[in-house]
Amino acid sequence: MSCPENTNATAGDPLESLDDAVAAAAFRRLVRHLRHRSDAQNLDLMVLSGFCRNCLADWIREAGAPYDKEGAREVIHGMPSETWKQRFHREATPEQLEAMAESLKKNAPGH
C-alpha cells in the first residue's frame, strides 16, 4: 500500500492558511485517538478512508521527519509496529482486501 501526497489542494484552500501549531495539535490528537482505538484496524481505515496509520507514518517522513520507515511507524503507533501487530492486528479476509482495493480507487490522483 502506497500513500503518496494527496495533490488535490486548490488555490485558496483554507487549510493552507491554518496555523501550523493548530494543525500540529490536531494531528497529534488524531494520532492519539487512533492509538486509543486499536480496534479500528488499519484495513478498516483503508476501506473507509483510503489511508491508515502506516500512511500517516509515510506522510510524516515525506514532510521531513528524521525517521526511517519503522521509526515513523513507532511514532504513530506509540510502540514498535511489530508489537502493535502482535497485540492488535487481525488477518484480512478476501472481502476486506477487495473492499480496500475499491476504496483506494476513490483516492485523489497522486494519493
DSSP file (Angstrom, degrees, kcal/mol; ACC not computed):
  #  RESIDUE AA STRUCTURE BP1 BP2  ACC     N-H-->O    O-->H-N    N-H-->O    O-->H-N    TCO  KAPPA ALPHA  PHI   PSI    X-CA   Y-CA   Z-CA
    1    1 A M              0   0    0      0, 0.0     2,-0.4     0, 0.0     0, 0.0   0.000 360.0 360.0 360.0 123.1    0.0    0.0    0.0
    2    2 A S        -     0   0    0      1,-0.0    53,-0.1     2,-0.0   109,-0.0  -0.878 360.0-171.7-109.8 143.4    1.5    3.3   -1.0
    3    3 A C        +     0   0    0     -2,-0.4     3,-0.1    51,-0.1   108,-0.1  -0.486  17.0 173.0-131.5  62.4    0.2    6.6    0.3
    4    4 A P        -     0   0    0      0, 0.0    55,-0.1     0, 0.0     3,-0.0  -0.098  48.7 -59.5 -67.5 173.2    1.9    9.4   -1.6
    5    5 A E        -     0   0    0      1,-0.1     2,-0.6     2,-0.1    54,-0.0  -0.192  50.0-121.1 -57.2 137.6    1.0   13.0   -1.2
    6    6 A N        -     0   0    0    105,-0.1     3,-0.3    -3,-0.1   104,-0.1  -0.716  26.3-170.1 -78.6 120.5   -2.6   14.0   -1.9
    7    7 A T        +     0   0    0    102,-1.0    -1,-0.1    -2,-0.6   103,-0.1   0.079  55.2 103.9-103.7  23.8   -2.4   16.6   -4.7
    8    8 A N        +     0   0    0      2,-0.0    -1,-0.2   100,-0.0     2,-0.1   0.291  45.1 127.2 -91.4  13.6   -6.0   17.7   -4.7
    9    9 A A        -     0   0    0     -3,-0.3     2,-0.3     4,-0.0     3,-0.0  -0.447  44.9-156.0 -66.7 141.3   -5.2   21.0   -2.9
   10   10 A T    >   -     0   0    0     -2,-0.1     3,-1.9     1,-0.1    -2,-0.0  -0.806  28.2 -83.3-117.6 160.0   -6.6   24.0   -4.7
   11   11 A A  T 3  S+     0   0    0     -2,-0.3    -1,-0.1     1,-0.3     0, 0.0  -0.363 117.6  21.3 -58.4 136.0   -5.6   27.7   -4.7
   12   12 A G  T 3  S+     0   0    0      1,-0.3    -1,-0.3     2,-0.0     5,-0.1   0.547  80.7 161.5  81.2   6.8   -7.2   29.5   -1.9
   13   13 A D    X   -     0   0    0     -3,-1.9     3,-1.7     1,-0.2     4,-0.5  -0.463  38.2-142.3 -61.2 120.1   -7.8   26.3    0.1
   14   14 A P  G >  S+     0   0    0      0, 0.0     3,-1.0     0, 0.0     4,-0.4   0.736  96.1  71.6 -61.3 -21.0   -8.4   27.5    3.7
   15   15 A L  G >  S+     0   0    0      1,-0.2     3,-1.2     2,-0.2     8,-0.1   0.865  90.6  59.5 -60.2 -34.6   -6.4   24.5    5.0
   16   16 A E  G <  S+     0   0    0     -3,-1.7    -1,-0.2     1,-0.3    -3,-0.0   0.746 103.4  51.2 -67.4 -22.8   -3.3   26.1    3.7
   17   17 A S  G <  S+     0   0    0     -3,-1.0    -1,-0.3    -4,-0.5     2,-0.2   0.463  81.2 118.6 -93.6  -0.9   -3.8   29.2    5.9
   18   18 A L  S <  S-     0   0    0     -3,-1.2    -3,-0.0    -4,-0.4     5,-0.0  -0.470  77.9-104.5 -66.2 131.0   -4.3   27.1    9.1
   19   19 A D     >  -     0   0    0     -2,-0.2     4,-2.7     1,-0.1     3,-0.3  -0.297  23.3-129.8 -56.9 135.5   -1.7   27.9   11.6
   20   20 A D  H  > S+     0   0    0      1,-0.2     4,-2.7     2,-0.2     5,-0.2   0.853 107.3  54.3 -59.3 -36.3    1.0   25.2   11.8
   21   21 A A  H  > S+     0   0    0      2,-0.2     4,-2.1     1,-0.2    -1,-0.2   0.893 110.5  46.3 -65.8 -38.6    0.7   24.9   15.6
   22   22 A V  H  > S+     0   0    0     -3,-0.3     4,-2.3     2,-0.2    -2,-0.2   0.930 113.6  48.4 -67.3 -45.8   -3.0   24.4   15.3
   23   23 A A  H  X S+     0   0    0     -4,-2.7     4,-2.5     1,-0.2    -2,-0.2   0.908 111.5  50.5 -61.0 -41.9   -2.6   21.8   12.6
   24   24 A A  H  X S+     0   0    0     -4,-2.7     4,-2.6    -5,-0.2    -1,-0.2   0.902 109.5  50.5 -63.7 -41.5    0.1   20.0   14.6
   25   25 A A  H  X S+     0   0    0     -4,-2.1     4,-2.0     2,-0.2    -1,-0.2   0.909 111.8  47.5 -63.5 -41.3   -2.1   19.9   17.7
   26   26 A A  H  X S+     0   0    0     -4,-2.3     4,-2.3     2,-0.2    -2,-0.2   0.898 111.3  51.5 -66.5 -39.7   -5.0   18.5   15.6
   27   27 A F  H  X S+     0   0    0     -4,-2.5     4,-2.6     2,-0.2    -2,-0.2   0.932 109.7  49.0 -62.1 -46.3   -2.6   15.9   14.0
   28   28 A R  H  X S+     0   0    0     -4,-2.6     4,-2.6     1,-0.2    -1,-0.2   0.891 110.4  51.4 -61.8 -38.2   -1.4   14.8   17.5
   29   29 A R  H  X S+     0   0    0     -4,-2.0     4,-2.3     2,-0.2    -1,-0.2   0.914 109.8  49.7 -64.7 -41.7   -4.9   14.5   18.7
   30   30 A L  H  X S+     0   0    0     -4,-2.3     4,-2.5     2,-0.2    -2,-0.2   0.937 111.8  48.1 -60.1 -47.4   -5.8   12.3   15.6
   31   31 A V  H  X S+     0   0    0     -4,-2.6     4,-2.2     1,-0.2    -2,-0.2   0.920 112.4  48.2 -61.9 -44.4   -2.8   10.1   16.2
   32   32 A R  H  X S+     0   0    0     -4,-2.6     4,-2.2     1,-0.2    -1,-0.2   0.878 110.2  52.8 -65.0 -36.3   -3.6    9.7   20.0
   33   33 A H  H  X S+     0   0    0     -4,-2.3     4,-2.3     2,-0.2    -2,-0.2   0.931 110.1  47.6 -62.5 -45.3   -7.2    8.9   19.1
   34   34 A L  H  < S+     0   0    0     -4,-2.5    -2,-0.2     1,-0.2    -1,-0.2   0.851 109.3  54.0 -66.4 -33.7   -6.0    6.2   16.7
   35   35 A R  H  < S+     0   0    0     -4,-2.2     3,-0.4     1,-0.2    -1,-0.2   0.919 111.7  45.1 -63.3 -41.9   -3.6    4.8   19.3
   36   36 A H  H  < S+     0   0    0     -4,-2.2     2,-1.3     1,-0.2     3,-0.2   0.876 108.1  59.4 -67.6 -37.6   -6.6    4.5   21.7
   37   37 A R    ><  +     0   0    0     -4,-2.3     3,-1.9     1,-0.2    -1,-0.2  -0.425  58.1 150.7 -93.5  60.5   -8.8    3.0   19.1
   38   38 A S  T 3   +     0   0    0     -2,-1.3    -1,-0.2    -3,-0.4     4,-0.1   0.676  65.1  73.1 -64.6 -15.5   -6.7   -0.1   18.3
   39   39 A D  T 3  S+     0   0    0     -3,-0.2     2,-1.3     1,-0.1    -1,-0.3   0.741  77.9  83.3 -69.8 -21.4  -10.0   -1.8   17.5
   40   40 A A  S <  S-     0   0    0     -3,-1.9    -1,-0.1    -6,-0.2    -3,-0.1  -0.718  82.6-148.8 -83.3  98.6  -10.0    0.3   14.3
   41   41 A Q     >  -     0   0    0     -2,-1.3     4,-2.2     1,-0.1     5,-0.2  -0.273  20.1-116.7 -67.1 151.9   -7.8   -1.9   12.2
   42   42 A N  H  > S+     0   0    0      1,-0.2     4,-2.5     2,-0.2     5,-0.2   0.896 118.6  54.3 -54.7 -40.1   -5.6   -0.3    9.5
   43   43 A L  H  > S+     0   0    0      1,-0.2     4,-2.5     2,-0.2    -1,-0.2   0.905 105.2  52.5 -62.9 -40.5   -7.5   -2.2    6.9
   44   44 A D  H  > S+     0   0    0      1,-0.2     4,-2.3     2,-0.2    -1,-0.2   0.917 110.1  48.9 -59.4 -43.0  -10.8   -0.8    8.2
   45   45 A L  H  X>S+     0   0    0     -4,-2.2     4,-3.2     1,-0.2     6,-0.7   0.904 110.5  50.8 -63.5 -41.0   -9.3    2.7    7.9
   46   46 A M  H  X5S+     0   0    0     -4,-2.5     4,-1.3     4,-0.2    -2,-0.2   0.901 110.4  49.2 -63.2 -40.9   -8.2    1.9    4.4
   47   47 A V  H  <5S+     0   0    0     -4,-2.5    -2,-0.2     1,-0.2    -1,-0.2   0.921 120.0  36.4 -64.9 -43.6  -11.7    0.7    3.4
   48   48 A L  H  <5S+     0   0    0     -4,-2.3    -2,-0.2    -5,-0.2    -1,-0.2   0.884 139.0   7.0 -77.0 -39.4  -13.4    3.7    4.8
   49   49 A S  H  <5S-     0   0    0     -4,-3.2    -3,-0.2     2,-0.3    -2,-0.2   0.511  89.3-115.3-129.9  -7.1  -11.0    6.5    4.0
   50   50 A G  S  <<S+     0   0    0     -4,-1.3     2,-0.3    -5,-0.7    -4,-0.2   0.650  88.0  76.1  77.8  13.5   -8.2    5.2    1.8
   51   51 A F        -     0   0    0     -6,-0.7    -2,-0.3    -9,-0.1     2,-0.2  -0.973  52.8-179.0-148.3 163.3   -5.5    5.9    4.4
   52   52 A C     >  -     0   0    0     -2,-0.3     4,-2.0    -3,-0.1     3,-0.3  -0.808  50.3 -74.7-146.9-174.0   -4.2    4.2    7.6
   53   53 A R  H  > S+     0   0    0     -2,-0.2     4,-2.1     1,-0.2     5,-0.1   0.887 128.2  54.4 -57.1 -41.1   -1.7    4.6   10.4
   54   54 A N  H  > S+     0   0    0      1,-0.2     4,-2.3     2,-0.2    -1,-0.2   0.855 105.1  53.9 -65.7 -33.3    1.1    3.4    8.1
   55   55 A C  H  > S+     0   0    0     -3,-0.3     4,-2.9     2,-0.2    -1,-0.2   0.925 106.3  52.0 -63.4 -43.9    0.1    6.2    5.7
   56   56 A L  H  X S+     0   0    0     -4,-2.0     4,-2.2     1,-0.2    -2,-0.2   0.904 108.8  50.9 -58.9 -40.1    0.4    8.7    8.4
   57   57 A A  H  X S+     0   0    0     -4,-2.1     4,-1.6     1,-0.2    -1,-0.2   0.919 111.0  48.2 -63.0 -42.9    3.9    7.4    9.2
   58   58 A D  H  X S+     0   0    0     -4,-2.3     4,-2.5     1,-0.2    -2,-0.2   0.912 110.6  52.5 -61.6 -41.7    4.8    7.7    5.5
   59   59 A W  H  X S+     0   0    0     -4,-2.9     4,-1.8     1,-0.2    -2,-0.2   0.871 105.8  51.6 -67.1 -37.6    3.5   11.2    5.4
   60   60 A I  H  <>S+     0   0    0     -4,-2.2     5,-2.8     2,-0.2     4,-0.3   0.885 111.5  49.0 -68.0 -33.9    5.5   12.4    8.4
   61   61 A R  H ><5S+     0   0    0     -4,-1.6     3,-1.6     3,-0.2    -2,-0.2   0.937 110.5  49.7 -65.6 -45.7    8.6   11.1    6.7
   62   62 A E  H 3<5S+     0   0    0     -4,-2.5    -2,-0.2     1,-0.3    -1,-0.2   0.804 106.4  57.3 -62.9 -28.5    7.7   12.8    3.4
   63   63 A A  T 3<5S-     0   0    0     -4,-1.8    -1,-0.3    -5,-0.2    -2,-0.2   0.517 132.2 -90.3 -80.9  -4.9    7.2   16.0    5.4
   64   64 A G  T < 5 +     0   0    0     -3,-1.6    -3,-0.2     1,-0.3    -2,-0.1   0.493  68.6 157.1 113.8   4.2   10.7   15.8    6.7
   65   65 A A      < -     0   0    0     -5,-2.8     2,-1.7    -6,-0.2    -1,-0.3  -0.410  47.5-125.1 -62.3 137.2   10.6   13.8    9.9
   66   66 A P  S    S+     0   0    0      0, 0.0     2,-0.3     0, 0.0    -1,-0.1  -0.263  70.5 111.0 -84.8  53.2   14.0   12.3   10.6
   67   67 A Y        -     0   0    0     -2,-1.7     2,-0.1    -7,-0.1    -3,-0.1  -0.891  63.3-127.3-123.5 152.2   12.9    8.7   10.9
   68   68 A D     >  -     0   0    0     -2,-0.3     4,-2.6     1,-0.1     5,-0.2  -0.346  51.0 -85.7 -80.4 178.9   13.3    5.6    8.8
   69   69 A K  H  > S+     0   0    0      1,-0.2     4,-2.0     2,-0.2     5,-0.1   0.911 130.3  43.6 -55.4 -48.3   10.1    3.7    8.0
   70   70 A E  H  > S+     0   0    0      1,-0.2     4,-2.2     2,-0.2    11,-0.3   0.894 112.2  53.1 -67.1 -40.2   10.0    1.7   11.2
   71   71 A G  H  > S+     0   0    0      1,-0.2     4,-1.8     2,-0.2    -1,-0.2   0.900 109.6  48.7 -61.6 -40.7   10.8    4.7   13.3
   72   72 A A  H  X S+     0   0    0     -4,-2.6     4,-2.0     1,-0.2    -1,-0.2   0.893 109.9  51.6 -66.7 -39.3    8.0    6.7   11.8
   73   73 A R  H  X S+     0   0    0     -4,-2.0     4,-3.3    -5,-0.2     6,-0.3   0.880 107.3  53.6 -65.2 -36.0    5.6    3.8   12.4
   74   74 A E  H  X S+     0   0    0     -4,-2.2     4,-2.1     2,-0.2     5,-0.5   0.894 106.5  52.6 -65.0 -38.4    6.7    3.7   16.0
   75   75 A V  H  < S+     0   0    0     -4,-1.8    -2,-0.2     2,-0.2    -1,-0.2   0.934 116.7  38.9 -59.7 -45.8    5.9    7.4   16.4
   76   76 A I  H  < S+     0   0    0     -4,-2.0    -2,-0.2     1,-0.2    -1,-0.2   0.920 121.1  42.0 -73.8 -44.9    2.4    6.9   15.0
   77   77 A H  H  < S-     0   0    0     -4,-3.3    -1,-0.2     2,-0.2    -2,-0.2   0.737 100.8-129.4 -75.4 -22.2    1.6    3.5   16.7
   78   78 A G  S  < S+     0   0    0     -4,-2.1    -3,-0.2    -5,-0.3    -4,-0.1   0.588  86.0  43.4  81.6   9.7    3.1    4.6   20.0
   79   79 A M  S    S-     0   0    0     -5,-0.5    -2,-0.2    -6,-0.3    -1,-0.2  -0.948 110.9 -60.3-169.3 164.4    5.1    1.3   20.0
   80   80 A P    >>  -     0   0    0      0, 0.0     4,-2.2     0, 0.0     3,-0.5  -0.312  50.6-122.7 -56.0 142.3    7.2   -0.7   17.6
   81   81 A S  H 3> S+     0   0    0    -11,-0.3     4,-2.8     1,-0.3     5,-0.2   0.834 111.3  57.2 -61.9 -32.1    5.0   -1.8   14.7
   82   82 A E  H 3> S+     0   0    0      2,-0.2     4,-2.3     1,-0.2    -1,-0.3   0.896 107.4  48.3 -64.5 -38.4    5.7   -5.5   15.4
   83   83 A T  H <> S+     0   0    0     -3,-0.5     4,-2.1     2,-0.2    -2,-0.2   0.921 111.6  50.0 -64.5 -43.9    4.5   -5.1   18.9
   84   84 A W  H  X>S+     0   0    0     -4,-2.2     4,-3.0     1,-0.2     5,-0.7   0.931 110.8  49.8 -60.1 -45.2    1.3   -3.3   17.7
   85   85 A K  H  X5S+     0   0    0     -4,-2.8     4,-1.4     1,-0.2    -1,-0.2   0.921 110.2  49.9 -60.2 -44.6    0.8   -6.1   15.1
   86   86 A Q  H  <5S+     0   0    0     -4,-2.3    -1,-0.2     1,-0.2    -2,-0.2   0.879 119.0  38.3 -62.5 -37.4    1.2   -8.8   17.8
   87   87 A R  H  <5S+     0   0    0     -4,-2.1    -2,-0.2    -5,-0.1    -1,-0.2   0.873 136.0   8.0 -80.5 -38.4   -1.3   -7.1   20.1
   88   88 A F  H  <5S+     0   0    0     -4,-3.0    -3,-0.2    -5,-0.2    -2,-0.2   0.647  88.5 113.1-125.4 -19.5   -3.9   -5.8   17.7
   89   89 A H     << -     0   0    0     -4,-1.4     2,-0.4    -5,-0.7   -50,-0.0  -0.353  38.3-169.4 -70.8 137.2   -3.6   -7.0   14.1
   90   90 A R        -     0   0    0     -2,-0.1     2,-0.1     0, 0.0    -2,-0.0  -0.960  31.2-105.5-118.9 143.2   -6.2   -9.3   12.6
   91   91 A E        -     0   0    0     -2,-0.4     2,-0.2     1,-0.1     0, 0.0  -0.395  38.8-114.9 -66.4 143.0   -5.7  -11.0    9.3
   92   92 A A        -     0   0    0     -2,-0.1    -1,-0.1     1,-0.1     3,-0.0  -0.521  21.3-133.1 -79.9 144.4   -7.7   -9.5    6.4
   93   93 A T     >  -     0   0    0     -2,-0.2     4,-2.3     1,-0.1     5,-0.2  -0.547  27.3-109.4 -86.0 160.6  -10.4  -11.5    4.7
   94   94 A P  H  > S+     0   0    0      0, 0.0     4,-2.1     0, 0.0     5,-0.2   0.873 121.5  54.7 -57.2 -35.7  -10.6  -11.6    0.9
   95   95 A E  H  > S+     0   0    0      2,-0.2     4,-2.4     1,-0.2     5,-0.2   0.903 107.3  49.0 -65.1 -41.1  -13.7   -9.5    1.1
   96   96 A Q  H  > S+     0   0    0      2,-0.2     4,-2.5     1,-0.2    -1,-0.2   0.911 110.4  50.6 -64.9 -41.8  -11.9   -6.8    3.2
   97   97 A L  H  X S+     0   0    0     -4,-2.3     4,-2.1     1,-0.2    -1,-0.2   0.889 111.1  48.7 -63.3 -38.5   -9.0   -6.8    0.7
   98   98 A E  H  X S+     0   0    0     -4,-2.1     4,-2.0     2,-0.2    -2,-0.2   0.911 111.1  49.9 -66.1 -42.5  -11.4   -6.3   -2.2
   99   99 A A  H  X S+     0   0    0     -4,-2.4     4,-2.3     1,-0.2    -2,-0.2   0.884 110.1  51.3 -63.9 -38.6  -13.2   -3.5   -0.3
  100  100 A M  H  X S+     0   0    0     -4,-2.5     4,-2.7     2,-0.2    -1,-0.2   0.925 107.7  52.0 -64.2 -44.2   -9.9   -1.8    0.3
  101  101 A A  H  X S+     0   0    0     -4,-2.1     4,-1.0     1,-0.2    -2,-0.2   0.899 111.3  47.6 -59.5 -40.9   -8.9   -2.0   -3.4
  102  102 A E  H  < S+     0   0    0     -4,-2.0     4,-0.5     1,-0.2     3,-0.4   0.902 111.2  51.3 -66.3 -41.0  -12.2   -0.4   -4.3
  103  103 A S  H >< S+     0   0    0     -4,-2.3     3,-1.8     1,-0.2     4,-0.4   0.908 104.4  56.2 -62.7 -42.9  -11.7    2.3   -1.7
  104  104 A L  H >< S+     0   0    0     -4,-2.7     3,-1.2     1,-0.3    -1,-0.2   0.790  96.5  65.2 -62.9 -26.5   -8.2    3.2   -2.9
  105  105 A K  T 3< S+     0   0    0     -4,-1.0    -1,-0.3    -3,-0.4    -2,-0.2   0.743  96.6  58.1 -65.4 -21.7   -9.7    3.8   -6.4
  106  106 A K  T <  S+     0   0    0     -3,-1.8    -1,-0.2    -4,-0.5    -2,-0.2   0.599  82.0 111.0 -84.5 -11.8  -11.6    6.7   -4.8
  107  107 A N  S <  S-     0   0    0     -3,-1.2     3,-0.1    -4,-0.4   -57,-0.1  -0.223  80.9 -94.0 -63.3 153.9   -8.4    8.5   -3.6
  108  108 A A    >   -     0   0    0      1,-0.1     3,-2.1     2,-0.1    -1,-0.1  -0.263  57.0 -79.8 -62.2 153.0   -7.4   11.7   -5.3
  109  109 A P  T 3  S+     0   0    0      0, 0.0  -102,-1.0     0, 0.0    -1,-0.1  -0.283 120.6  21.7 -55.2 138.8   -4.9   11.4   -8.2
  110  110 A G  T 3         0   0    0   -104,-0.1    -2,-0.1    -3,-0.1    -3,-0.0   0.467 360.0 360.0  82.1   1.2   -1.4   11.0   -6.9
  111  111 A H    <         0   0    0     -3,-2.1  -105,-0.1    -7,-0.1    -3,-0.1   0.470 360.0 360.0 -85.5 360.0   -2.6    9.8   -3.5
